[in-house]
Amino acid sequence: MNKRKIAIFGSTGSIGIQALEVIAAHPDRFSVEVLTAQQNADLLIEQALKFKPNAVVIGSEAKYKQVKDILFDKGIKVFAGPKAMVEVAAWSSIDMMLAAIMGFAGLAPTLAAIEQGTPVALANKETLVVAGDIVMATARRKNVPIIPVDSEHSAIFQCLLGEPFTKVEKVILTASGGPFLGKKPNFLINVKKDHALQHPNWSMGAKITIDSATLMNKGLEMIEARWLFGLAPENIEVVIHAQSIIHSMVQFVDGSLKAQMGLPDMKLPIQYALGYPDRLANDFPRFSFRNYPSLTFEQPDTKTFRNLAIATDAMHKGGNAACVMNAANEEVVNAFLKNRIGFLQMTEVIEETLVKIPFIATPSLHDYYECDNAAREHAASLINAIVI
């Protein structure tokens, strides 16, 4: 069997690092064709020296020389900048792209890979949140499979295998509730980043961990599910499941439910996506019901965690609403991580930005880029006016 050549876009982030662990555990099945990073040149170099890709791309052009000086003599091609990121994504030598670049920045490389006809293991939910209509239409036109890496969407994907889509009544995304499950605004007003970064179940990057704490992550996942599976917004629900054992569920027209379960470990959905359609053996820890005598479920508190309600409204509204929301959210999370804005103020800035940026019902790709820029500028102005 030929090795599958994997391009990891975002190899120095949490998903990228875990993906390389999966690849290292299956050297007979995978090889690394491309690695990319935005800023972390030191780790990118370390990864390249170990996995010996054909090429690496460093997003920061200021770090090009540092990377090239070490890797060029090793026979590894070195490129830099956002244009190179897109050009390399379109290489025909790539068998599968793992799209793990954080945020809106992942859109252009992912679209380039799809246009080339390269299957995509999608870990960058913002690509579909921002421009899901265009991305999925392109994938259908090019007959390119999009395999989800998010644990929730991987669960839905697995539950749908062998099932007629017309028999799906709804999907139910599970949410852990994050580190502040059950807390009220009088507690959250004093929350700092160190508290918000302590997720009870998952080991993830900083941005997605903050999104989990605000429940914005689950809102983004609802919008991703809408486009990925072609669902009507009213057929997507969220339930709080604090143990993170059931990763999501599908309910069918006869009332039956299928759920995908397992311990909360991102390497499992990463491995599933990279190996699809094969299911590869591993030595990951196994789930045992004896260790979980109780699995609990409850409705999310959208009055306290308003980001989930905002995202639900954006999903139903369509157009550029989710793009604007996502841009504002990326700005406020970055500000919160720098202690420039309070926990509850993040939601306020997102709401005000959605009011400010004009609604476009059927945006083009150019419109999405313009709306993203405008929303970021407005959110940044609001953040700069805040004193904490």
C-alpha positions as CSV (number, residue, x, y, z in Angstrom):
1,M,0.0,0.0,0.0
2,N,1.3,3.4,-1.0
3,K,1.8,5.9,1.9
4,R,-0.7,8.7,2.0
5,K,1.1,12.0,1.6
6,I,-0.3,14.4,4.2
7,A,0.1,18.2,4.2
8,I,-0.5,19.7,7.6
9,F,-1.5,23.3,7.4
10,G,-1.0,24.6,11.0
11,S,1.4,21.9,12.1
12,T,2.6,23.8,15.2
13,G,-0.9,24.2,16.7
14,S,-2.6,21.6,19.0
15,I,-4.2,19.7,16.2
16,G,-1.1,19.7,14.0
17,I,1.1,18.4,16.9
18,Q,-1.3,15.6,17.6
19,A,-1.7,14.8,13.9
20,L,2.1,14.3,13.7
21,E,1.9,11.9,16.7
22,V,-0.7,9.9,14.7
23,I,1.5,9.9,11.7
24,A,4.5,8.8,13.7
25,A,2.5,5.9,15.1
26,H,1.6,4.7,11.5
27,P,4.8,5.2,9.5
28,D,3.6,2.5,7.1
29,R,0.5,4.4,6.2
30,F,1.5,8.1,6.2
31,S,4.3,10.4,5.1
32,V,4.5,14.2,5.5
33,E,4.5,16.2,2.3
34,V,4.1,19.7,3.7
35,L,4.2,21.4,7.1
36,T,3.2,25.0,7.7
37,A,3.1,27.5,10.6
38,Q,2.4,31.1,11.0
39,Q,4.9,32.3,13.7
40,N,6.5,29.3,15.5
41,A,9.6,28.9,13.4
42,D,11.5,26.9,16.1
43,L,8.9,24.2,16.3
44,L,8.4,24.1,12.5
45,I,12.1,23.5,12.1
46,E,12.1,20.8,14.7
47,Q,9.1,19.0,13.1
48,A,10.7,19.3,9.6
49,L,14.0,17.8,10.8
50,K,12.1,14.8,12.3
51,F,9.5,14.2,9.5
52,K,11.5,15.4,6.5
53,P,8.6,16.9,4.4
54,N,9.1,17.9,0.8
55,A,8.4,21.6,1.8
56,V,7.6,23.9,4.7
57,V,5.9,27.3,4.6
58,I,6.3,29.9,7.3
59,G,3.6,32.5,7.3
60,S,5.7,35.2,8.8
61,E,8.1,36.4,6.1
62,A,10.3,37.9,8.8
63,K,11.2,34.3,9.9
64,Y,11.9,33.0,6.4
65,K,15.7,33.3,6.7
66,Q,15.8,31.5,10.1
67,V,13.9,28.5,8.6
68,K,15.7,28.5,5.3
69,D,19.2,28.6,6.8
70,I,18.6,25.4,8.7
71,L,16.4,23.4,6.3
72,F,17.6,24.3,2.8
73,D,20.7,22.1,3.1
74,K,18.5,19.2,4.2
75,G,16.8,19.1,0.9
76,I,13.5,20.7,2.2
77,K,12.0,23.5,0.2
78,V,11.2,26.6,2.2
79,F,8.6,29.2,1.4
80,A,7.1,32.1,3.2
81,G,4.1,34.4,3.3
82,P,0.3,34.0,2.7
83,K,0.6,33.8,-1.1
84,A,3.0,30.8,-0.8
85,M,0.6,29.2,1.7
86,V,-2.1,29.2,-1.0
87,E,0.2,28.1,-3.8
88,V,1.6,25.1,-1.9
89,A,-1.9,24.1,-0.9
90,A,-2.6,23.5,-4.6
91,W,0.2,21.1,-5.1
92,S,-0.8,18.0,-6.9
93,S,1.7,15.9,-4.9
94,I,-0.5,16.1,-1.8
95,D,-2.9,13.2,-1.1
96,M,-4.7,14.8,1.8
97,M,-4.6,18.2,3.4
98,L,-5.2,18.6,7.1
99,A,-6.7,22.0,7.4
100,A,-5.7,23.1,10.9
101,I,-4.8,26.7,10.5
102,M,-6.6,28.7,13.2
103,G,-9.4,31.1,12.2
104,F,-10.3,32.9,9.0
105,A,-6.7,32.5,7.7
106,G,-7.4,28.9,6.9
107,L,-10.0,29.7,4.2
108,A,-7.8,30.5,1.2
109,P,-5.5,27.5,1.5
110,T,-8.4,25.2,2.0
111,L,-10.2,26.5,-1.0
112,A,-7.0,26.1,-3.1
113,A,-6.7,22.5,-2.0
114,I,-10.3,21.8,-2.9
115,E,-9.9,23.4,-6.3
116,Q,-6.9,21.2,-7.0
117,G,-9.1,18.2,-6.1
118,T,-7.3,17.3,-2.9
119,P,-9.3,15.6,-0.1
120,V,-9.5,17.7,3.0
121,A,-9.4,16.6,6.7
122,L,-11.1,19.7,8.1
123,A,-10.1,20.9,11.6
124,N,-10.6,24.6,10.8
125,K,-14.3,25.1,11.5
126,E,-14.1,28.8,10.6
127,T,-13.6,28.0,6.9
128,L,-17.2,26.7,6.9
129,V,-18.6,29.3,9.4
130,V,-17.4,32.1,7.2
131,A,-18.0,30.8,3.7
132,G,-19.6,27.4,4.0
133,D,-21.9,27.9,1.1
134,I,-19.0,28.6,-1.3
135,V,-16.6,26.0,0.2
136,M,-19.1,23.1,0.0
137,A,-20.4,24.1,-3.4
138,T,-16.8,24.0,-4.6
139,A,-16.2,20.6,-3.0
140,R,-19.3,19.2,-4.7
141,R,-18.2,20.7,-8.1
142,K,-14.8,19.2,-7.8
143,N,-16.1,15.9,-6.2
144,V,-13.7,16.4,-3.2
145,P,-14.4,14.7,0.1
146,I,-14.4,16.9,3.2
147,I,-13.7,14.7,6.3
148,P,-14.4,16.4,9.6
149,V,-11.8,16.4,12.4
150,D,-13.8,18.2,15.1
151,S,-14.9,15.4,17.4
152,E,-18.6,16.4,17.2
153,H,-18.6,16.4,13.4
154,S,-16.5,13.3,13.2
155,A,-19.2,11.6,15.4
156,I,-22.0,12.8,13.1
157,F,-20.1,11.7,10.0
158,Q,-19.6,8.2,11.5
159,C,-23.3,8.0,12.6
160,L,-24.4,8.8,9.1
161,L,-22.4,6.2,7.3
162,G,-24.8,3.7,5.7
163,E,-27.8,5.8,6.5
164,P,-30.0,7.6,3.8
165,F,-29.7,11.3,4.5
166,T,-33.4,11.7,3.8
167,K,-34.1,9.7,7.0
168,V,-32.2,12.1,9.3
169,E,-34.6,14.1,11.6
170,K,-32.0,16.1,13.4
171,V,-28.4,16.1,14.8
172,I,-27.6,16.8,18.4
173,L,-24.2,18.3,19.2
174,T,-22.9,17.7,22.6
175,A,-21.0,20.4,24.6
176,S,-19.1,19.9,27.8
177,G,-20.2,23.3,29.1
178,G,-16.5,24.3,29.5
179,P,-14.9,25.4,32.8
180,F,-17.8,27.6,33.9
181,L,-20.7,25.3,33.6
182,G,-23.4,26.4,36.0
183,K,-21.8,29.8,36.7
184,K,-23.8,33.1,36.4
185,P,-22.8,36.6,35.2
186,N,-21.9,37.8,38.8
187,F,-19.1,35.1,38.7
188,L,-18.1,35.5,35.1
189,I,-17.6,39.2,35.3
190,N,-14.3,38.6,37.2
191,V,-13.0,35.7,35.2
192,K,-9.5,35.9,33.8
193,K,-7.8,34.0,31.0
194,D,-6.0,31.6,33.4
195,H,-9.4,30.4,34.6
196,A,-10.9,30.2,31.2
197,L,-8.0,28.2,29.8
198,Q,-8.6,25.3,32.2
199,H,-10.9,23.1,30.2
200,P,-12.2,20.2,32.3
201,N,-12.0,17.5,29.6
202,W,-10.1,18.5,26.4
203,S,-6.5,19.5,25.7
204,M,-6.8,22.2,23.0
205,G,-5.3,25.4,21.7
206,A,-5.9,28.7,23.5
207,K,-8.4,30.2,21.1
208,I,-10.7,27.1,20.9
209,T,-10.5,26.7,24.7
210,I,-11.7,30.3,25.3
211,D,-14.5,29.7,22.7
212,S,-15.5,26.6,24.7
213,A,-15.7,28.6,27.9
214,T,-18.0,31.2,26.2
215,L,-20.0,28.5,24.3
216,M,-19.1,30.3,21.1
217,N,-17.3,27.1,20.0
218,K,-20.5,25.2,20.0
219,G,-22.2,28.0,18.1
220,L,-19.5,27.8,15.4
221,E,-19.9,24.0,15.3
222,M,-23.6,24.4,14.7
223,I,-22.9,26.5,11.7
224,E,-20.2,24.1,10.5
225,A,-22.6,21.2,10.8
226,R,-25.2,23.1,8.8
227,W,-22.9,23.4,5.8
228,L,-20.9,20.2,6.2
229,F,-24.0,17.9,6.3
230,G,-26.5,20.1,4.3
231,L,-28.8,20.5,7.3
232,A,-31.6,23.0,7.9
233,P,-30.8,25.2,10.9
234,E,-33.9,24.0,12.8
235,N,-32.6,20.4,12.6
236,I,-29.5,21.2,14.7
237,E,-29.6,21.1,18.5
238,V,-27.1,21.5,21.3
239,V,-27.1,19.6,24.6
240,I,-24.7,20.0,27.6
241,H,-23.0,16.7,28.3
242,A,-20.4,17.4,31.0
243,Q,-18.5,14.2,30.7
244,S,-17.6,14.6,26.9
245,I,-18.1,10.8,26.3
246,I,-20.9,11.0,23.7
247,H,-19.4,13.2,21.1
248,S,-22.7,13.8,19.1
249,M,-25.8,12.1,18.1
250,V,-28.1,11.7,15.0
251,Q,-31.8,11.2,15.4
252,F,-33.7,9.5,12.6
253,V,-37.3,9.8,11.4
254,D,-38.3,6.7,13.3
255,G,-37.2,8.2,16.6
256,S,-34.0,6.1,16.9
257,L,-30.7,7.7,17.9
258,K,-27.2,6.8,17.0
259,A,-24.3,8.2,19.1
260,Q,-20.6,8.0,18.7
261,M,-18.8,7.6,22.0
262,G,-15.3,7.5,23.4
263,L,-12.8,9.1,25.7
264,P,-12.1,12.8,25.0
265,D,-8.9,12.5,22.9
266,M,-8.5,14.6,19.7
267,K,-6.1,12.0,18.3
268,L,-9.0,9.7,17.7
269,P,-10.9,11.9,15.2
270,I,-7.6,13.0,13.7
271,Q,-6.6,9.4,13.0
272,Y,-10.1,8.6,11.7
273,A,-10.0,11.5,9.2
274,L,-6.4,10.8,8.0
275,G,-7.0,7.1,7.6
276,Y,-10.6,7.3,6.1
277,P,-12.1,5.0,4.9
278,D,-9.9,2.7,6.9
279,R,-10.3,2.5,10.7
280,L,-6.8,2.1,12.0
281,A,-5.8,0.2,15.2
282,N,-4.2,2.1,18.0
283,D,-3.2,1.8,21.6
284,F,-5.2,4.8,22.9
285,P,-6.8,4.4,26.3
286,R,-10.3,2.7,26.1
287,F,-13.6,3.9,27.6
288,S,-15.1,1.8,30.3
289,F,-18.7,2.3,31.6
290,R,-17.4,1.2,35.0
291,N,-15.5,4.4,35.2
292,Y,-18.5,6.5,34.2
293,P,-21.5,5.3,36.3
294,S,-23.4,8.4,35.3
295,L,-23.7,10.3,32.0
296,T,-25.6,13.6,32.3
297,F,-27.4,15.9,29.9
298,E,-29.0,19.4,30.3
299,Q,-30.0,22.4,28.3
300,P,-27.4,25.1,27.7
301,D,-27.9,28.4,29.6
302,T,-28.1,30.8,26.7
303,K,-29.1,33.7,28.9
304,T,-25.8,33.6,30.7
305,F,-23.7,32.3,27.7
306,R,-25.2,34.5,25.1
307,N,-22.6,33.7,22.4
308,L,-24.5,30.4,21.7
309,A,-27.7,32.4,21.1
310,I,-25.9,34.9,18.9
311,A,-24.4,32.1,16.8
312,T,-27.8,30.4,16.5
313,D,-29.3,33.6,15.3
314,A,-26.5,34.1,12.8
315,M,-27.0,30.5,11.5
316,H,-30.7,31.1,10.9
317,K,-30.1,34.6,9.4
318,G,-27.5,33.3,6.9
319,G,-25.7,35.7,4.5
320,N,-22.7,37.3,5.9
321,A,-23.9,37.2,9.6
322,A,-21.7,34.3,10.6
323,C,-18.7,35.8,8.9
324,V,-19.1,39.1,10.8
325,M,-19.7,37.2,14.0
326,N,-16.6,35.1,13.5
327,A,-14.3,38.0,12.8
328,A,-15.5,39.9,15.9
329,N,-15.1,36.8,18.0
330,E,-11.5,36.2,16.8
331,E,-10.7,39.8,17.7
332,V,-12.2,39.7,21.2
333,V,-10.7,36.3,22.1
334,N,-7.3,37.6,21.1
335,A,-7.9,40.7,23.3
336,F,-9.1,38.6,26.2
337,L,-6.0,36.4,26.0
338,K,-4.0,39.7,26.3
339,N,-6.0,40.8,29.3
340,R,-7.4,43.8,27.3
341,I,-11.1,42.9,27.7
342,G,-13.3,41.2,30.2
343,F,-15.0,37.8,29.8
344,L,-18.5,39.2,29.4
345,Q,-17.3,42.1,27.3
346,M,-16.4,39.7,24.5
347,T,-20.1,39.1,23.9
348,E,-21.0,42.8,24.0
349,V,-18.4,43.6,21.3
350,I,-19.7,40.8,19.0
351,E,-23.2,42.0,19.4
352,E,-22.3,45.6,18.6
353,T,-20.3,44.5,15.6
354,L,-23.2,42.5,14.1
355,V,-25.4,45.6,14.4
356,K,-22.8,47.9,12.8
357,I,-21.7,45.8,9.7
358,P,-24.4,45.9,6.9
359,F,-26.1,42.6,6.2
360,I,-25.6,40.9,2.8
361,A,-28.0,38.1,2.0
362,T,-26.0,36.4,-0.8
363,P,-22.4,37.4,-0.4
364,S,-19.6,36.6,-2.9
365,L,-16.2,35.4,-1.8
366,H,-15.0,38.9,-2.2
367,D,-17.8,40.1,0.1
368,Y,-16.8,37.7,2.8
369,Y,-13.2,39.0,2.7
370,E,-14.5,42.6,2.9
371,C,-16.9,41.9,5.7
372,D,-14.2,40.1,7.7
373,N,-11.9,43.1,7.4
374,A,-14.7,45.6,8.3
375,A,-15.9,43.5,11.3
376,R,-12.3,43.2,12.6
377,E,-11.7,47.0,12.3
378,H,-15.0,47.8,14.1
379,A,-14.4,45.2,16.9
380,A,-10.9,46.5,17.4
381,S,-12.2,50.1,17.8
382,L,-14.6,48.9,20.4
383,I,-11.9,46.9,22.2
384,N,-9.6,50.0,22.2
385,A,-12.3,52.0,23.9
386,I,-12.7,49.5,26.8
387,V,-10.9,50.1,30.1
388,I,-10.7,47.2,32.5
